[in-house]
């Protein structure tokens, strides 16, 4: 019984730590607001179905699964880009992919609910 409880606590701690790590690269609301106000490209990396239900005004939809095939859409590698998704996980992956392909000014806006109004 004690082993099951200890195992559960360790698994819960690992999941919580992973969640905190994923959320650690999400930009602050202030930074997101500044970038939105400066005209940054806003990219929703959720599925088209998710995008159809709700989206940030002015965002374009490029699902994470299609991002690497559509890098030419971004053009200038110095352009400011905000990526967001549902929770910040896919947008974190999108930020890393864009950075790895030479895009220098990319921030993770987190989830749609994290984006400033």
TAKA-V216854 format. One line per field, one symbol per residue. burial: + if it has 24 or more other C-alpha atoms within 12 Angstrom, else -. A space follows every 10 residues. Layout:
# TAKA-V216854
burial->???
This chain:
# TAKA-V216854
burial->---------- ---------- -++-+++--- ++--++---+ +++++++--- +---++--++ ++++--+--- ---+-----+ ++++++++++ +++++++++- --+-++++++ ++-+++-
